Amino acid sequence: MSIENALRGLTAGIAVLGYVSLFLLLQIRTTPVSALAGIAVLATAALAVAGGRPAVRQLLGRGPSSQADTPEWWLARLEPAVEDAWNAYADLVLTVGLWAISVGSFGGLITYPGDDPPFGLAIAGFLSMVCGLISLGFLIDSRYE
């Protein structure tokens, strides 16, 4: 595998991880807007490196596919945008990143200073843990192809 393919895979994994974490943080509704904006900028920059301008346009719903083929939900448009750049490195970044989100969420629950911690942290922790395990399966499967 060339260095270019490895870089595209790493940035594709970072882009997907960024948008998934952005979605989870938007659901929790306790994250500052500046942090959300920073994650969105980082994920968009990684998407631009991984797939170029066509990938960003496809995420925005302005890609080359017809309007009938374009999903309504912005997160569903992410998979086709990074499909060409996805490889084992992207699976690795996604797996490790999802587990880091899970550990961070559970750590936030444990160290929450108030009496009533946000329930969204538990949901984000469990979803990230399960999705990380699923991603691990794809990572292991790609090693044997």
Biotite code that builds the C-alpha atoms (Angstrom):
import biotite.structure as struc

atoms = struc.array([
    struc.Atom([0.000, 0.000, 0.000], chain_id="A", res_id=1, res_name="MET", atom_name="CA", element="C"),
    struc.Atom([1.394, 3.383, -0.951], chain_id="A", res_id=2, res_name="SER", atom_name="CA", element="C"),
    struc.Atom([1.843, 6.310, 1.392], chain_id="A", res_id=3, res_name="ILE", atom_name="CA", element="C"),
    struc.Atom([-0.832, 8.215, -0.520], chain_id="A", res_id=4, res_name="GLU", atom_name="CA", element="C"),
    struc.Atom([-3.400, 5.467, 0.067], chain_id="A", res_id=5, res_name="ASN", atom_name="CA", element="C"),
    struc.Atom([-2.440, 5.263, 3.738], chain_id="A", res_id=6, res_name="ALA", atom_name="CA", element="C"),
    struc.Atom([-2.845, 9.041, 4.132], chain_id="A", res_id=7, res_name="LEU", atom_name="CA", element="C"),
    struc.Atom([-6.196, 8.992, 2.340], chain_id="A", res_id=8, res_name="ARG", atom_name="CA", element="C"),
    struc.Atom([-7.357, 6.136, 4.590], chain_id="A", res_id=9, res_name="GLY", atom_name="CA", element="C"),
    struc.Atom([-6.227, 7.903, 7.765], chain_id="A", res_id=10, res_name="LEU", atom_name="CA", element="C"),
    struc.Atom([-7.942, 11.144, 6.797], chain_id="A", res_id=11, res_name="THR", atom_name="CA", element="C"),
    struc.Atom([-11.099, 9.287, 5.741], chain_id="A", res_id=12, res_name="ALA", atom_name="CA", element="C"),
    struc.Atom([-11.197, 7.647, 9.166], chain_id="A", res_id=13, res_name="GLY", atom_name="CA", element="C"),
    struc.Atom([-10.638, 11.007, 10.866], chain_id="A", res_id=14, res_name="ILE", atom_name="CA", element="C"),
    struc.Atom([-13.437, 12.564, 8.796], chain_id="A", res_id=15, res_name="ALA", atom_name="CA", element="C"),
    struc.Atom([-15.935, 9.828, 9.659], chain_id="A", res_id=16, res_name="VAL", atom_name="CA", element="C"),
    struc.Atom([-14.906, 9.858, 13.306], chain_id="A", res_id=17, res_name="LEU", atom_name="CA", element="C"),
    struc.Atom([-15.257, 13.637, 13.398], chain_id="A", res_id=18, res_name="GLY", atom_name="CA", element="C"),
    struc.Atom([-18.730, 13.661, 11.894], chain_id="A", res_id=19, res_name="TYR", atom_name="CA", element="C"),
    struc.Atom([-19.919, 10.761, 14.065], chain_id="A", res_id=20, res_name="VAL", atom_name="CA", element="C"),
    struc.Atom([-18.619, 12.473, 17.210], chain_id="A", res_id=21, res_name="SER", atom_name="CA", element="C"),
    struc.Atom([-20.218, 15.720, 16.037], chain_id="A", res_id=22, res_name="LEU", atom_name="CA", element="C"),
    struc.Atom([-23.538, 13.905, 15.697], chain_id="A", res_id=23, res_name="PHE", atom_name="CA", element="C"),
    struc.Atom([-23.198, 12.333, 19.153], chain_id="A", res_id=24, res_name="LEU", atom_name="CA", element="C"),
    struc.Atom([-22.234, 15.657, 20.749], chain_id="A", res_id=25, res_name="LEU", atom_name="CA", element="C"),
    struc.Atom([-25.198, 17.371, 19.115], chain_id="A", res_id=26, res_name="LEU", atom_name="CA", element="C"),
    struc.Atom([-27.453, 14.743, 20.675], chain_id="A", res_id=27, res_name="GLN", atom_name="CA", element="C"),
    struc.Atom([-25.993, 15.298, 24.153], chain_id="A", res_id=28, res_name="ILE", atom_name="CA", element="C"),
    struc.Atom([-26.518, 19.076, 23.877], chain_id="A", res_id=29, res_name="ARG", atom_name="CA", element="C"),
    struc.Atom([-23.959, 20.027, 26.517], chain_id="A", res_id=30, res_name="THR", atom_name="CA", element="C"),
    struc.Atom([-21.005, 20.841, 24.255], chain_id="A", res_id=31, res_name="THR", atom_name="CA", element="C"),
    struc.Atom([-20.009, 24.463, 23.601], chain_id="A", res_id=32, res_name="PRO", atom_name="CA", element="C"),
    struc.Atom([-20.671, 25.754, 20.099], chain_id="A", res_id=33, res_name="VAL", atom_name="CA", element="C"),
    struc.Atom([-16.981, 26.592, 19.624], chain_id="A", res_id=34, res_name="SER", atom_name="CA", element="C"),
    struc.Atom([-16.027, 22.940, 20.213], chain_id="A", res_id=35, res_name="ALA", atom_name="CA", element="C"),
    struc.Atom([-18.700, 21.752, 17.770], chain_id="A", res_id=36, res_name="LEU", atom_name="CA", element="C"),
    struc.Atom([-17.479, 24.230, 15.154], chain_id="A", res_id=37, res_name="ALA", atom_name="CA", element="C"),
    struc.Atom([-13.879, 23.091, 15.648], chain_id="A", res_id=38, res_name="GLY", atom_name="CA", element="C"),
    struc.Atom([-14.827, 19.441, 15.185], chain_id="A", res_id=39, res_name="ILE", atom_name="CA", element="C"),
    struc.Atom([-16.845, 20.303, 12.076], chain_id="A", res_id=40, res_name="ALA", atom_name="CA", element="C"),
    struc.Atom([-13.922, 22.239, 10.548], chain_id="A", res_id=41, res_name="VAL", atom_name="CA", element="C"),
    struc.Atom([-11.440, 19.451, 11.335], chain_id="A", res_id=42, res_name="LEU", atom_name="CA", element="C"),
    struc.Atom([-13.738, 16.754, 9.938], chain_id="A", res_id=43, res_name="ALA", atom_name="CA", element="C"),
    struc.Atom([-14.409, 18.777, 6.778], chain_id="A", res_id=44, res_name="THR", atom_name="CA", element="C"),
    struc.Atom([-10.682, 19.393, 6.251], chain_id="A", res_id=45, res_name="ALA", atom_name="CA", element="C"),
    struc.Atom([-10.002, 15.667, 6.669], chain_id="A", res_id=46, res_name="ALA", atom_name="CA", element="C"),
    struc.Atom([-12.806, 14.867, 4.227], chain_id="A", res_id=47, res_name="LEU", atom_name="CA", element="C"),
    struc.Atom([-11.323, 17.299, 1.707], chain_id="A", res_id=48, res_name="ALA", atom_name="CA", element="C"),
    struc.Atom([-7.920, 15.619, 2.011], chain_id="A", res_id=49, res_name="VAL", atom_name="CA", element="C"),
    struc.Atom([-9.412, 12.131, 1.724], chain_id="A", res_id=50, res_name="ALA", atom_name="CA", element="C"),
    struc.Atom([-11.795, 12.680, -1.151], chain_id="A", res_id=51, res_name="GLY", atom_name="CA", element="C"),
    struc.Atom([-11.228, 16.159, -2.474], chain_id="A", res_id=52, res_name="GLY", atom_name="CA", element="C"),
    struc.Atom([-13.851, 18.688, -3.416], chain_id="A", res_id=53, res_name="ARG", atom_name="CA", element="C"),
    struc.Atom([-16.267, 16.040, -4.837], chain_id="A", res_id=54, res_name="PRO", atom_name="CA", element="C"),
    struc.Atom([-16.471, 14.316, -1.431], chain_id="A", res_id=55, res_name="ALA", atom_name="CA", element="C"),
    struc.Atom([-17.308, 17.581, 0.345], chain_id="A", res_id=56, res_name="VAL", atom_name="CA", element="C"),
    struc.Atom([-19.914, 18.433, -2.290], chain_id="A", res_id=57, res_name="ARG", atom_name="CA", element="C"),
    struc.Atom([-21.436, 14.976, -1.948], chain_id="A", res_id=58, res_name="GLN", atom_name="CA", element="C"),
    struc.Atom([-21.684, 15.386, 1.835], chain_id="A", res_id=59, res_name="LEU", atom_name="CA", element="C"),
    struc.Atom([-23.466, 18.693, 1.309], chain_id="A", res_id=60, res_name="LEU", atom_name="CA", element="C"),
    struc.Atom([-25.925, 16.979, -1.056], chain_id="A", res_id=61, res_name="GLY", atom_name="CA", element="C"),
    struc.Atom([-24.593, 18.666, -4.171], chain_id="A", res_id=62, res_name="ARG", atom_name="CA", element="C"),
    struc.Atom([-22.688, 15.725, -5.609], chain_id="A", res_id=63, res_name="GLY", atom_name="CA", element="C"),
    struc.Atom([-22.820, 14.246, -9.104], chain_id="A", res_id=64, res_name="PRO", atom_name="CA", element="C"),
    struc.Atom([-25.550, 11.721, -8.239], chain_id="A", res_id=65, res_name="SER", atom_name="CA", element="C"),
    struc.Atom([-29.147, 12.468, -9.012], chain_id="A", res_id=66, res_name="SER", atom_name="CA", element="C"),
    struc.Atom([-31.401, 14.039, -6.399], chain_id="A", res_id=67, res_name="GLN", atom_name="CA", element="C"),
    struc.Atom([-33.368, 10.784, -6.053], chain_id="A", res_id=68, res_name="ALA", atom_name="CA", element="C"),
    struc.Atom([-30.212, 8.858, -5.071], chain_id="A", res_id=69, res_name="ASP", atom_name="CA", element="C"),
    struc.Atom([-29.085, 11.399, -2.448], chain_id="A", res_id=70, res_name="THR", atom_name="CA", element="C"),
    struc.Atom([-30.141, 10.544, 1.126], chain_id="A", res_id=71, res_name="PRO", atom_name="CA", element="C"),
    struc.Atom([-31.842, 13.269, 3.136], chain_id="A", res_id=72, res_name="GLU", atom_name="CA", element="C"),
    struc.Atom([-29.829, 12.713, 6.317], chain_id="A", res_id=73, res_name="TRP", atom_name="CA", element="C"),
    struc.Atom([-26.402, 14.393, 6.141], chain_id="A", res_id=74, res_name="TRP", atom_name="CA", element="C"),
    struc.Atom([-24.644, 11.572, 8.008], chain_id="A", res_id=75, res_name="LEU", atom_name="CA", element="C"),
    struc.Atom([-25.922, 8.997, 5.494], chain_id="A", res_id=76, res_name="ALA", atom_name="CA", element="C"),
    struc.Atom([-24.242, 10.958, 2.690], chain_id="A", res_id=77, res_name="ARG", atom_name="CA", element="C"),
    struc.Atom([-20.870, 10.550, 4.413], chain_id="A", res_id=78, res_name="LEU", atom_name="CA", element="C"),
    struc.Atom([-20.349, 6.893, 3.489], chain_id="A", res_id=79, res_name="GLU", atom_name="CA", element="C"),
    struc.Atom([-20.506, 7.404, -0.284], chain_id="A", res_id=80, res_name="PRO", atom_name="CA", element="C"),
    struc.Atom([-18.273, 10.468, 0.062], chain_id="A", res_id=81, res_name="ALA", atom_name="CA", element="C"),
    struc.Atom([-15.393, 8.501, 1.632], chain_id="A", res_id=82, res_name="VAL", atom_name="CA", element="C"),
    struc.Atom([-15.971, 5.175, -0.118], chain_id="A", res_id=83, res_name="GLU", atom_name="CA", element="C"),
    struc.Atom([-13.073, 5.548, -2.575], chain_id="A", res_id=84, res_name="ASP", atom_name="CA", element="C"),
    struc.Atom([-10.562, 6.451, 0.160], chain_id="A", res_id=85, res_name="ALA", atom_name="CA", element="C"),
    struc.Atom([-11.657, 3.848, 2.729], chain_id="A", res_id=86, res_name="TRP", atom_name="CA", element="C"),
    struc.Atom([-9.129, 1.143, 3.648], chain_id="A", res_id=87, res_name="ASN", atom_name="CA", element="C"),
    struc.Atom([-7.750, -0.697, 6.693], chain_id="A", res_id=88, res_name="ALA", atom_name="CA", element="C"),
    struc.Atom([-6.149, 2.483, 8.050], chain_id="A", res_id=89, res_name="TYR", atom_name="CA", element="C"),
    struc.Atom([-9.543, 4.161, 8.120], chain_id="A", res_id=90, res_name="ALA", atom_name="CA", element="C"),
    struc.Atom([-10.967, 1.175, 10.006], chain_id="A", res_id=91, res_name="ASP", atom_name="CA", element="C"),
    struc.Atom([-8.132, 1.446, 12.525], chain_id="A", res_id=92, res_name="LEU", atom_name="CA", element="C"),
    struc.Atom([-8.674, 5.174, 13.101], chain_id="A", res_id=93, res_name="VAL", atom_name="CA", element="C"),
    struc.Atom([-12.419, 4.670, 13.453], chain_id="A", res_id=94, res_name="LEU", atom_name="CA", element="C"),
    struc.Atom([-12.064, 1.761, 15.898], chain_id="A", res_id=95, res_name="THR", atom_name="CA", element="C"),
    struc.Atom([-9.551, 3.490, 18.167], chain_id="A", res_id=96, res_name="VAL", atom_name="CA", element="C"),
    struc.Atom([-11.436, 6.788, 17.991], chain_id="A", res_id=97, res_name="GLY", atom_name="CA", element="C"),
    struc.Atom([-14.784, 5.239, 18.887], chain_id="A", res_id=98, res_name="LEU", atom_name="CA", element="C"),
    struc.Atom([-13.268, 3.473, 21.864], chain_id="A", res_id=99, res_name="TRP", atom_name="CA", element="C"),
    struc.Atom([-11.658, 6.756, 22.953], chain_id="A", res_id=100, res_name="ALA", atom_name="CA", element="C"),
    struc.Atom([-15.070, 8.442, 22.788], chain_id="A", res_id=101, res_name="ILE", atom_name="CA", element="C"),
    struc.Atom([-16.519, 5.596, 24.841], chain_id="A", res_id=102, res_name="SER", atom_name="CA", element="C"),
    struc.Atom([-13.824, 5.857, 27.515], chain_id="A", res_id=103, res_name="VAL", atom_name="CA", element="C"),
    struc.Atom([-14.200, 9.642, 27.570], chain_id="A", res_id=104, res_name="GLY", atom_name="CA", element="C"),
    struc.Atom([-17.962, 9.419, 27.954], chain_id="A", res_id=105, res_name="SER", atom_name="CA", element="C"),
    struc.Atom([-17.772, 6.962, 30.817], chain_id="A", res_id=106, res_name="PHE", atom_name="CA", element="C"),
    struc.Atom([-14.988, 9.012, 32.380], chain_id="A", res_id=107, res_name="GLY", atom_name="CA", element="C"),
    struc.Atom([-17.212, 12.071, 32.137], chain_id="A", res_id=108, res_name="GLY", atom_name="CA", element="C"),
    struc.Atom([-19.967, 10.178, 33.943], chain_id="A", res_id=109, res_name="LEU", atom_name="CA", element="C"),
    struc.Atom([-17.625, 9.092, 36.711], chain_id="A", res_id=110, res_name="ILE", atom_name="CA", element="C"),
    struc.Atom([-16.090, 12.525, 37.262], chain_id="A", res_id=111, res_name="THR", atom_name="CA", element="C"),
    struc.Atom([-19.242, 14.617, 36.800], chain_id="A", res_id=112, res_name="TYR", atom_name="CA", element="C"),
    struc.Atom([-19.239, 17.213, 39.583], chain_id="A", res_id=113, res_name="PRO", atom_name="CA", element="C"),
    struc.Atom([-23.022, 17.490, 40.034], chain_id="A", res_id=114, res_name="GLY", atom_name="CA", element="C"),
    struc.Atom([-25.611, 15.107, 41.385], chain_id="A", res_id=115, res_name="ASP", atom_name="CA", element="C"),
    struc.Atom([-27.383, 14.448, 38.087], chain_id="A", res_id=116, res_name="ASP", atom_name="CA", element="C"),
    struc.Atom([-24.954, 13.646, 35.223], chain_id="A", res_id=117, res_name="PRO", atom_name="CA", element="C"),
    struc.Atom([-26.263, 13.937, 31.664], chain_id="A", res_id=118, res_name="PRO", atom_name="CA", element="C"),
    struc.Atom([-27.800, 10.661, 30.506], chain_id="A", res_id=119, res_name="PHE", atom_name="CA", element="C"),
    struc.Atom([-26.531, 11.412, 27.005], chain_id="A", res_id=120, res_name="GLY", atom_name="CA", element="C"),
    struc.Atom([-22.997, 10.592, 28.135], chain_id="A", res_id=121, res_name="LEU", atom_name="CA", element="C"),
    struc.Atom([-24.050, 7.036, 28.951], chain_id="A", res_id=122, res_name="ALA", atom_name="CA", element="C"),
    struc.Atom([-25.791, 6.697, 25.599], chain_id="A", res_id=123, res_name="ILE", atom_name="CA", element="C"),
    struc.Atom([-22.758, 8.081, 23.732], chain_id="A", res_id=124, res_name="ALA", atom_name="CA", element="C"),
    struc.Atom([-20.475, 5.759, 25.698], chain_id="A", res_id=125, res_name="GLY", atom_name="CA", element="C"),
    struc.Atom([-22.452, 2.619, 24.961], chain_id="A", res_id=126, res_name="PHE", atom_name="CA", element="C"),
    struc.Atom([-23.060, 3.511, 21.306], chain_id="A", res_id=127, res_name="LEU", atom_name="CA", element="C"),
    struc.Atom([-19.381, 4.263, 20.780], chain_id="A", res_id=128, res_name="SER", atom_name="CA", element="C"),
    struc.Atom([-18.359, 1.032, 22.486], chain_id="A", res_id=129, res_name="MET", atom_name="CA", element="C"),
    struc.Atom([-20.693, -1.096, 20.372], chain_id="A", res_id=130, res_name="VAL", atom_name="CA", element="C"),
    struc.Atom([-19.796, 0.705, 17.146], chain_id="A", res_id=131, res_name="CYS", atom_name="CA", element="C"),
    struc.Atom([-16.105, 0.336, 18.014], chain_id="A", res_id=132, res_name="GLY", atom_name="CA", element="C"),
    struc.Atom([-16.576, -3.416, 18.387], chain_id="A", res_id=133, res_name="LEU", atom_name="CA", element="C"),
    struc.Atom([-18.365, -3.577, 15.034], chain_id="A", res_id=134, res_name="ILE", atom_name="CA", element="C"),
    struc.Atom([-15.588, -1.536, 13.453], chain_id="A", res_id=135, res_name="SER", atom_name="CA", element="C"),
    struc.Atom([-13.044, -3.920, 14.976], chain_id="A", res_id=136, res_name="LEU", atom_name="CA", element="C"),
    struc.Atom([-14.753, -6.761, 13.132], chain_id="A", res_id=137, res_name="GLY", atom_name="CA", element="C"),
    struc.Atom([-14.343, -4.922, 9.836], chain_id="A", res_id=138, res_name="PHE", atom_name="CA", element="C"),
    struc.Atom([-10.715, -4.155, 10.688], chain_id="A", res_id=139, res_name="LEU", atom_name="CA", element="C"),
    struc.Atom([-9.963, -7.811, 11.385], chain_id="A", res_id=140, res_name="ILE", atom_name="CA", element="C"),
    struc.Atom([-11.830, -8.868, 8.239], chain_id="A", res_id=141, res_name="ASP", atom_name="CA", element="C"),
    struc.Atom([-9.812, -6.448, 6.080], chain_id="A", res_id=142, res_name="SER", atom_name="CA", element="C"),
    struc.Atom([-6.557, -7.925, 7.398], chain_id="A", res_id=143, res_name="ARG", atom_name="CA", element="C"),
    struc.Atom([-7.452, -11.338, 5.917], chain_id="A", res_id=144, res_name="TYR", atom_name="CA", element="C"),
    struc.Atom([-8.430, -10.203, 2.425], chain_id="A", res_id=145, res_name="GLU", atom_name="CA", element="C"),
])
